[in-house]
């Protein structure tokens, strides 16, 4: 019988790029440090915040592998600074307003070892609001190359982990991109025929609030496909056009409908919608069931 012990689990490096997110930063940091994963390397790169973020980071100094606060050239620059310092076999970044759900790193490590050391691992996510309350469960299929190179990328941070060797082989994050740098990275990785494994479990919490770059972009009257995203797709996808991409996105939505992923996500969310994620996903063994927080926690 195959056994898996913590000694065999890989070193995982998580980088948090941060700038003036003091409101959410403690929650992000604790969601990672409280994973209970012993082979964790956690790095925080702050861009010279002026809102008290540095004082918050200092409180966790003894538990962080490395941190710095200095002016940088944006999120992509901060991410690369962090990974330059990283020594893990697996990499991930978690923005300073997002969270990892309890048991995430154990699940990733176990799947990595038992699954034959895949290049990229993804999971489902929950959307949370500015008060950390759950608004939606997002169920995703495994990312297919066929749809990916037709403009349909549905991997969702912060539930994406990848081999550090692959990250370095493709040159990491492109510093010229500031909104869709993750898409460019996935494009370069997928072009190398990366093996993708999907864990059908919520691994991360993606916070949707008015101050995010994505929210600010969507608030403007802009094209259906952001210009930066379109530039990346044109660069990596032969024969790309907005019309073709929108067609394949409709096909993907139809697939999700036929597989009842939208309905299942809606039904799963109903009992927990409006509750803080900490109450629904308490710190517990990684094979526990969401929702069993116990009385008096919420």
C-alpha positions as CSV (number, residue, x, y, z in Angstrom):
1,X,0.0,0.0,0.0
2,X,1.4,3.4,-1.0
3,X,2.0,5.7,1.9
4,X,2.3,9.5,2.0
5,X,4.1,11.1,4.9
6,X,4.7,14.8,5.5
7,X,8.4,14.2,5.0
8,X,7.7,13.5,1.4
9,X,5.6,16.6,0.9
10,X,7.2,19.4,-1.2
11,X,8.4,22.8,0.0
12,X,5.7,25.3,-1.0
13,X,6.5,28.9,-1.4
14,X,3.7,31.4,-1.2
15,X,4.3,35.0,-2.1
16,X,2.0,37.9,-1.1
17,X,2.4,41.1,-3.0
18,X,1.0,44.0,-0.9
19,X,0.3,47.7,-1.2
20,X,-2.0,49.7,1.1
21,X,-4.2,46.8,2.0
22,X,-4.0,47.0,5.8
23,X,-7.7,46.4,6.0
24,X,-7.4,42.9,4.7
25,X,-3.7,42.0,5.2
26,X,-3.9,40.3,8.6
27,X,-6.6,38.0,7.4
28,X,-4.5,37.1,4.3
29,X,-1.3,36.5,6.3
30,X,-3.1,34.4,9.0
31,X,-4.9,32.3,6.4
32,X,-1.5,31.2,5.1
33,X,0.4,30.9,8.3
34,X,-2.4,29.0,10.0
35,X,-2.4,26.3,7.4
36,X,-0.4,24.1,9.7
37,X,1.8,23.0,6.8
38,X,5.3,22.5,8.1
39,X,7.2,22.8,4.8
40,X,5.9,26.3,4.0
41,X,8.0,29.2,2.9
42,X,6.0,32.4,3.2
43,X,7.2,35.7,1.7
44,X,5.5,39.1,1.8
45,X,6.6,41.9,-0.6
46,X,5.2,45.3,0.3
47,X,5.4,48.1,-2.1
48,X,6.1,50.9,0.4
49,X,2.6,51.1,2.0
50,X,1.6,54.2,3.9
51,X,-1.5,52.8,5.6
52,X,0.0,50.8,8.5
53,X,0.6,47.7,6.5
54,X,4.3,47.6,7.6
55,X,3.4,47.6,11.3
56,X,1.1,44.6,10.6
57,X,3.8,42.7,8.7
58,X,6.2,43.3,11.5
59,X,3.9,41.5,14.0
60,X,4.4,38.3,12.0
61,X,8.2,38.8,11.5
62,X,9.2,35.7,13.3
63,X,6.9,33.5,11.3
64,X,7.7,34.9,7.9
65,X,10.5,33.5,5.8
66,X,11.3,36.9,4.3
67,X,9.6,40.3,3.9
68,X,10.5,43.7,2.7
69,X,8.7,47.0,2.3
70,X,10.1,49.3,-0.4
71,X,8.8,51.2,-3.5
72,X,8.3,48.9,-6.5
73,X,6.9,49.0,-10.0
74,X,3.6,47.4,-9.2
75,X,2.2,43.9,-8.5
76,X,4.2,42.0,-11.2
77,X,7.4,43.5,-9.9
78,X,6.5,42.5,-6.3
79,X,5.6,39.0,-7.3
80,X,9.0,38.6,-9.1
81,X,10.9,40.0,-6.1
82,X,9.3,37.4,-3.9
83,X,10.0,34.5,-6.2
84,X,13.6,35.6,-6.7
85,X,14.0,34.8,-2.9
86,X,12.0,31.6,-3.1
87,X,13.3,28.1,-2.6
88,X,10.2,26.0,-2.9
89,X,9.4,23.2,-5.3
90,X,5.9,24.6,-5.7
91,X,5.0,28.3,-6.1
92,X,1.8,30.3,-5.6
93,X,0.9,33.9,-4.9
94,X,-1.9,35.1,-2.8
95,X,-2.9,38.8,-3.1
96,X,-3.1,40.8,0.1
97,X,-6.9,40.8,0.0
98,X,-7.4,37.1,-0.8
99,X,-7.1,34.0,1.5
100,X,-6.2,30.4,1.4
101,X,-8.9,28.2,2.9
102,X,-7.9,25.7,5.7
103,X,-6.3,22.5,4.5
104,X,-5.4,24.0,1.1
105,X,-1.7,23.3,1.3
106,X,-2.1,19.8,2.6
107,X,-4.5,19.0,-0.2
108,X,-2.1,20.5,-2.8
109,X,0.9,18.6,-1.4
110,X,-1.0,15.3,-1.2
111,X,-2.3,15.6,-4.8
112,X,1.1,16.6,-6.0
113,X,2.8,13.5,-4.6
114,X,0.1,11.0,-5.3
115,X,-0.7,12.5,-8.7
116,X,2.8,12.0,-10.1
117,X,4.1,15.6,-9.6
118,X,2.0,17.5,-12.1
119,X,3.1,20.9,-13.4
120,X,0.1,23.0,-12.4
121,X,-2.6,22.3,-9.8
122,X,-5.8,24.3,-9.6
123,X,-8.9,24.2,-7.3
124,X,-12.3,25.7,-6.9
125,X,-12.8,29.0,-5.1
126,X,-15.3,30.9,-3.1
127,X,-16.0,34.6,-3.6
128,X,-16.0,36.7,-0.5
129,X,-16.9,40.4,0.0
130,X,-15.2,43.2,1.9
131,X,-16.6,41.9,5.1
132,X,-15.2,38.4,4.5
133,X,-18.7,37.0,3.8
134,X,-19.3,34.3,1.2
135,X,-21.1,35.5,-1.9
136,X,-20.6,32.6,-4.3
137,X,-19.1,29.2,-4.8
138,X,-17.3,28.8,-8.1
139,X,-17.0,25.2,-9.4
140,X,-14.5,24.8,-12.3
141,X,-13.6,22.0,-14.6
142,X,-9.9,21.1,-15.3
143,X,-8.4,23.6,-17.6
144,X,-8.3,22.1,-21.1
145,X,-5.6,23.1,-23.7
146,X,-8.3,23.1,-26.4
147,X,-10.3,25.9,-24.8
148,X,-7.2,27.6,-23.3
149,X,-5.8,28.3,-26.7
150,X,-9.1,29.6,-27.9
151,X,-9.2,32.4,-25.3
152,X,-11.0,30.6,-22.5
153,X,-8.9,30.6,-19.3
154,X,-10.8,29.6,-16.2
155,X,-8.1,28.9,-13.7
156,X,-8.8,31.1,-10.7
157,X,-6.3,32.6,-8.3
158,X,-5.6,32.2,-5.4
159,X,-6.2,28.5,-6.0
160,X,-3.4,27.9,-8.5
161,X,0.0,26.2,-7.7
162,X,2.8,25.5,-10.1
163,X,6.3,24.0,-10.3
164,X,9.0,26.5,-9.6
165,X,11.1,24.9,-12.3
166,X,8.4,25.6,-14.8
167,X,8.0,29.2,-13.6
168,X,11.6,29.8,-14.1
169,X,11.8,28.1,-17.4
170,X,9.2,30.4,-18.9
171,X,10.8,33.5,-17.4
172,X,8.3,34.1,-14.7
173,X,5.8,37.1,-14.7
174,X,6.2,39.7,-17.4
175,X,6.7,43.0,-15.8
176,X,5.1,45.0,-18.6
177,X,1.6,43.6,-17.6
178,X,-0.2,44.9,-14.6
179,X,-3.8,43.5,-14.9
180,X,-3.5,40.2,-16.7
181,X,0.0,39.1,-15.8
182,X,-1.3,35.8,-14.5
183,X,-2.9,35.0,-17.9
184,X,0.4,35.7,-19.7
185,X,2.1,33.3,-17.2
186,X,-0.4,30.5,-17.7
187,X,-0.1,31.0,-21.5
188,X,3.6,30.5,-21.4
189,X,3.3,27.5,-19.2
190,X,0.5,25.9,-21.2
191,X,2.6,26.4,-24.4
192,X,5.1,24.0,-22.8
193,X,2.4,21.3,-22.6
194,X,2.1,21.6,-18.8
195,X,0.2,18.9,-17.1
196,X,-2.8,20.3,-15.2
197,X,-4.6,18.6,-12.4
198,X,-7.7,20.1,-10.9
199,X,-8.8,19.5,-7.3
200,X,-12.6,19.6,-6.9
201,X,-12.6,21.4,-3.6
202,X,-12.6,25.1,-2.6
203,X,-8.9,26.0,-2.0
204,X,-9.0,29.8,-1.9
205,X,-11.2,32.8,-1.2
206,X,-11.2,35.5,-3.9
207,X,-12.2,38.8,-2.4
208,X,-14.4,41.0,-4.6
209,X,-14.6,44.6,-3.4
210,X,-14.7,48.1,-5.1
211,X,-11.0,48.8,-4.6
212,X,-9.6,45.9,-6.6
213,X,-7.9,46.7,-10.0
214,X,-10.4,44.4,-11.7
215,X,-13.4,46.1,-10.1
216,X,-12.1,49.6,-11.0
217,X,-11.6,48.4,-14.6
218,X,-15.1,46.9,-14.9
219,X,-16.6,50.1,-13.4
220,X,-15.4,52.0,-16.6
221,X,-17.1,51.7,-19.9
222,X,-14.5,49.5,-21.5
223,X,-14.4,46.8,-24.2
224,X,-15.8,43.3,-23.3
225,X,-12.2,42.0,-23.4
226,X,-9.7,44.2,-21.6
227,X,-7.0,45.6,-23.9
228,X,-4.1,44.0,-21.9
229,X,-5.8,40.6,-22.0
230,X,-6.4,40.9,-25.7
231,X,-2.8,41.8,-26.3
232,X,-1.7,38.7,-24.4
233,X,-4.1,36.5,-26.4
234,X,-3.0,37.9,-29.7
235,X,0.6,37.3,-28.7
236,X,0.1,33.6,-27.7
237,X,-2.9,32.4,-29.8
238,X,-2.6,31.9,-33.5
239,X,-5.5,33.4,-35.4
240,X,-7.0,35.0,-32.3
241,X,-9.9,37.4,-32.6
242,X,-12.4,38.8,-30.1
243,X,-15.3,37.3,-32.0
244,X,-13.8,33.8,-31.8
245,X,-13.0,34.2,-28.1
246,X,-16.5,35.2,-27.3
247,X,-17.9,32.3,-29.3
248,X,-15.7,29.8,-27.3
249,X,-16.7,31.5,-24.0
250,X,-20.3,30.8,-24.9
251,X,-19.4,27.1,-25.5
252,X,-17.7,27.0,-22.2
253,X,-20.7,28.4,-20.4
254,X,-22.9,25.9,-22.2
255,X,-20.6,23.1,-20.9
256,X,-20.9,24.5,-17.4
257,X,-24.7,24.5,-17.7
258,X,-24.8,21.0,-19.1
259,X,-22.6,19.7,-16.3
260,X,-24.8,21.5,-13.7
261,X,-21.7,23.3,-12.3
262,X,-23.6,26.6,-12.0
263,X,-26.5,24.9,-10.3
264,X,-24.4,22.9,-8.0
265,X,-22.4,26.0,-7.0
266,X,-25.6,27.9,-6.3
267,X,-27.0,25.1,-4.2
268,X,-23.8,24.6,-2.3
269,X,-23.6,28.3,-1.6
270,X,-27.2,28.7,-0.3
271,X,-26.6,27.4,3.3
272,X,-23.4,29.5,3.7
273,X,-24.1,32.7,1.7
274,X,-23.7,35.7,3.9
275,X,-21.6,33.9,6.5
276,X,-17.9,34.7,7.1
277,X,-15.6,32.2,5.4
278,X,-13.9,31.4,8.7
279,X,-17.1,30.0,10.1
280,X,-17.8,27.8,7.1
281,X,-14.2,26.6,6.7
282,X,-12.8,26.3,10.2
283,X,-9.3,25.2,10.9
284,X,-9.7,21.4,10.7
285,X,-8.2,18.3,9.1
286,X,-8.1,18.6,5.3
287,X,-10.6,15.9,4.8
288,X,-13.3,17.6,6.8
289,X,-16.6,18.8,5.3
290,X,-17.2,22.6,4.8
291,X,-20.0,23.9,6.9
292,X,-19.3,22.0,10.1
293,X,-18.0,25.0,12.0
294,X,-20.0,24.1,15.1
295,X,-22.3,26.3,17.2
296,X,-21.4,29.7,18.4
297,X,-18.7,30.6,15.9
298,X,-20.8,32.9,13.7
